[in-house]
Structure formats: C-alpha cells, structure tokens
Amino acid sequence: MIDSIVVDRFPITIYASPRTGSTLVADILRTKYSQLKSFNESFAQGHDPVPFIEYAKNNNLYILKTMALDYSVPGTGFNIRVRRKNLLDQITSGYIAKARNTWVYHKSSAENLSYSTEILPVDDVLIKRLVHGTIRYNHAVDNLNISFDQDLWYEDFVGATSDNFLPTIQPLNYEEIQEAIKLVVANLG
C-alpha cells in the first residue's frame, strides 16, 4: 500500500499520531522520491524548526513528517494522514519507546539483540501519562481540518518494509505491560 502511493505534487506533508508508522511512511517516500529533502518532526518539543522554515520559504521539494498536535497547517502539496486502529498496541509501543528512550530501531544496530531479552519495569504513572497523551494526539489527527490525499492505517502496512528501520522490538514482559495499559484505558470510560 505505501509502496503504491503516487505523489502528483509537492511538498509531501505527513500528519500523524505517535507510534503509527509515520517514520516508515516517511522513509519509504524518501527512498522513492530521493530528490526531496526530508524533515522529521521539526516542530516537536526540543527540535529546531528554523531549518525547515528557511528551506520551505523558497522550496516545495520536501517531505515533512509531523505530529498533528505539533504542526497542523494545511499543506498545499500532497497531504498524508497516518493513524492506528489498535489503541492498546499504539500505547504499548509508546510505553516501550519511552521506557527505553528509543524511538526507532535501526536495522544495523547491535543494540537490537538485547531488547528482545529485557524486562521493562511497569510504571503506572508513565502509563497514565501516555494513555492521556496518545488519546489527545489521536483526537488531533482524527479532527484535522485538512483535505488528505492519502489516509493510512498502521495495521494496513503488512508487508511494507524499510531499508533502515525495524518495528518496535518487544520486551519479554510485553503482555504484562499491555495488561497494565488495558486497566488504565478501561478505567477511562
């Protein structure tokens, strides 16, 4: 599905919620449209938006991947929205990333081997924060007042691969983490 996206105008702006596969989408498009400059979450906290802003002033040959709460200016180019259907898996992926302070897994990294044999602590405070934050981001991306050329769901990426990245590597206690998250989500409603 991602491989078959045909972009007919630039720039490409990818609006997403965390842990939805937007890095994979951006990487595949970056490979397919190698003439484009790529910007990753330029407006996220701790990032410097100036290089993107300066480049975009006089050029539309770029890919901007952004979280919907960080930047929601309707692009005049090709707009893509990336979401996830399974909230529990999305939050669990976010929890693992936050607990490890590792947001992407590079195929070439030797560190990957240790991730699948680790047991992560279950932190209820972090879980509650991530549940509320993820719901907020999902609401933002679901309600953007932007016309999208492509609406993508993580669960439909079956078979899509990147030359550079791997999906989140699950720790040994993945199910325990998911159960703790499930309790917090159940208590919301």
C-alpha positions as CSV (number, residue, x, y, z in Angstrom):
1,M,0.0,0.0,0.0
2,I,2.7,2.5,1.0
3,D,4.8,1.5,-2.0
4,S,2.0,2.2,-4.4
5,I,1.5,5.8,-3.3
6,V,1.9,8.1,-6.3
7,V,2.5,11.7,-5.4
8,D,1.4,14.2,-8.0
9,R,2.5,17.4,-6.3
10,F,4.9,18.6,-3.7
11,P,5.7,19.1,-0.8
12,I,4.6,15.9,0.9
13,T,3.3,16.5,4.5
14,I,2.7,13.5,6.7
15,Y,0.4,14.2,9.7
16,A,0.4,11.6,12.4
17,S,-0.1,10.5,15.9
18,P,2.8,8.8,17.8
19,R,3.6,5.2,17.1
20,T,1.6,4.9,14.0
21,G,4.3,4.0,11.5
22,S,4.8,7.5,10.2
23,T,8.6,7.1,10.2
24,L,8.2,4.0,8.0
25,V,6.0,6.0,5.6
26,A,8.5,8.9,5.5
27,D,11.4,6.5,4.9
28,I,9.7,4.7,2.0
29,L,8.7,8.0,0.4
30,R,12.2,9.4,1.0
31,T,13.6,6.5,-0.9
32,K,11.0,6.7,-3.7
33,Y,11.4,10.5,-4.1
34,S,15.1,10.8,-3.4
35,Q,15.2,14.3,-4.8
36,L,13.2,15.6,-1.8
37,K,14.8,17.0,1.4
38,S,13.3,15.3,4.4
39,F,12.3,16.9,7.7
40,N,11.4,14.9,10.8
41,E,9.1,16.4,13.4
42,S,10.7,19.9,13.0
43,F,8.1,21.4,15.4
44,A,8.3,18.9,18.2
45,Q,9.5,20.0,21.6
46,G,13.2,20.1,21.7
47,H,13.6,20.4,17.9
48,D,14.7,23.5,15.9
49,P,12.1,24.4,13.3
50,V,14.3,27.1,11.7
51,P,16.0,24.8,9.1
52,F,12.6,23.6,7.9
53,I,11.1,27.1,7.9
54,E,14.1,28.6,6.0
55,Y,14.1,25.8,3.4
56,A,10.3,25.8,2.9
57,K,10.3,29.6,2.2
58,N,11.6,29.1,-1.3
59,N,11.3,25.4,-2.0
60,N,8.5,22.9,-2.1
61,L,10.7,19.8,-2.8
62,Y,10.5,18.3,0.7
63,I,8.8,15.8,2.9
64,L,7.7,17.0,6.4
65,K,6.7,14.3,8.9
66,T,5.0,15.9,11.9
67,M,2.7,15.0,14.8
68,A,-0.7,16.6,14.4
69,L,-0.5,18.5,17.7
70,D,2.9,20.0,16.8
71,Y,2.0,21.3,13.4
72,S,-1.4,21.3,11.7
73,V,-1.0,23.9,8.9
74,P,-2.8,22.7,5.8
75,G,-0.2,21.9,3.2
76,T,-0.8,22.9,-0.4
77,G,1.0,19.8,-1.6
78,F,0.3,16.1,-1.1
79,N,-1.1,15.5,2.4
80,I,-1.0,12.1,4.1
81,R,-2.6,11.2,7.4
82,V,-1.2,8.2,9.3
83,R,-3.2,6.6,12.2
84,R,-3.5,3.4,14.1
85,K,-6.7,1.4,14.7
86,N,-5.5,-0.5,17.8
87,L,-5.1,1.9,20.7
88,L,-3.7,-0.7,23.0
89,D,-0.9,-1.6,20.7
90,Q,-0.2,2.0,20.0
91,I,0.1,2.9,23.7
92,T,2.2,-0.2,24.4
93,S,4.6,0.7,21.6
94,G,4.8,4.3,23.0
95,Y,5.4,2.9,26.5
96,I,8.3,0.7,25.3
97,A,9.8,3.6,23.4
98,K,9.6,5.9,26.3
99,A,10.9,3.4,28.8
100,R,13.9,2.7,26.6
101,N,14.2,6.2,25.3
102,T,14.5,4.6,21.9
103,W,12.0,5.8,19.3
104,V,13.3,4.0,16.2
105,Y,15.2,0.7,15.7
106,H,17.8,0.9,13.0
107,K,18.4,-2.4,11.2
108,S,22.1,-2.0,11.6
109,S,22.1,-1.6,15.4
110,A,23.7,-4.3,17.5
111,E,21.6,-2.9,20.5
112,N,18.5,-4.6,19.0
113,L,19.7,-8.0,20.2
114,S,19.4,-7.0,23.9
115,Y,15.9,-5.5,23.5
116,S,14.1,-8.8,23.0
117,T,15.6,-10.3,26.2
118,E,14.9,-7.5,28.5
119,I,12.1,-7.0,31.1
120,L,10.9,-3.4,31.4
121,P,9.6,-2.0,34.6
122,V,5.8,-1.3,34.7
123,D,5.4,2.3,35.7
124,D,1.7,3.2,36.3
125,V,2.4,6.9,36.3
126,L,4.1,6.7,32.9
127,I,1.3,4.5,31.6
128,K,-1.4,7.0,32.7
129,R,0.5,9.9,31.1
130,L,0.9,8.0,27.8
131,V,-2.7,6.9,27.7
132,H,-3.9,10.5,28.1
133,G,-1.3,11.9,25.7
134,T,-2.0,9.3,23.0
135,I,-5.7,9.9,23.2
136,R,-5.0,13.6,22.8
137,Y,-2.8,13.1,19.8
138,N,-5.2,10.7,18.2
139,H,-8.1,13.2,18.6
140,A,-6.0,15.9,17.0
141,V,-5.0,13.8,14.0
142,D,-8.6,12.5,13.6
143,N,-10.0,16.0,13.5
144,L,-7.6,17.9,11.4
145,N,-9.3,20.4,9.1
146,I,-7.1,19.3,6.1
147,S,-8.0,17.6,2.9
148,F,-6.0,14.4,2.7
149,D,-4.8,12.8,-0.5
150,Q,-3.9,9.6,1.4
151,D,-5.3,8.2,4.6
152,L,-3.2,5.4,6.0
153,W,-3.6,3.0,8.9
154,Y,-0.7,1.2,10.5
155,E,-2.5,-2.1,10.5
156,D,-2.6,-2.0,6.7
157,F,1.2,-1.8,6.3
158,V,1.5,-5.6,6.2
159,G,4.5,-6.4,4.0
160,A,5.8,-2.8,3.9
161,T,9.4,-2.7,4.9
162,S,12.1,-0.1,5.2
163,D,15.8,-0.4,4.3
164,N,16.6,1.4,7.5
165,F,14.1,0.7,10.3
166,L,12.5,-2.2,12.2
167,P,9.2,-2.3,14.1
168,T,9.3,-1.9,17.9
169,I,11.1,-4.8,19.4
170,Q,9.0,-6.3,22.2
171,P,10.5,-7.0,25.6
172,L,9.9,-10.3,27.4
173,N,7.1,-8.8,29.5
174,Y,5.1,-7.2,26.6
175,E,1.9,-8.9,27.7
176,E,2.3,-7.6,31.3
177,I,2.8,-4.1,30.1
178,Q,-0.3,-4.4,27.8
179,E,-2.4,-5.7,30.7
180,A,-1.4,-2.6,32.9
181,I,-2.3,-0.3,30.0
182,K,-5.6,-2.1,29.4
183,L,-6.6,-1.4,33.0
184,V,-5.9,2.3,32.7
185,V,-7.8,2.5,29.4
186,A,-10.8,0.5,30.8
187,N,-11.0,3.0,33.8
188,L,-11.3,5.9,31.4
189,G,-14.8,5.0,30.2
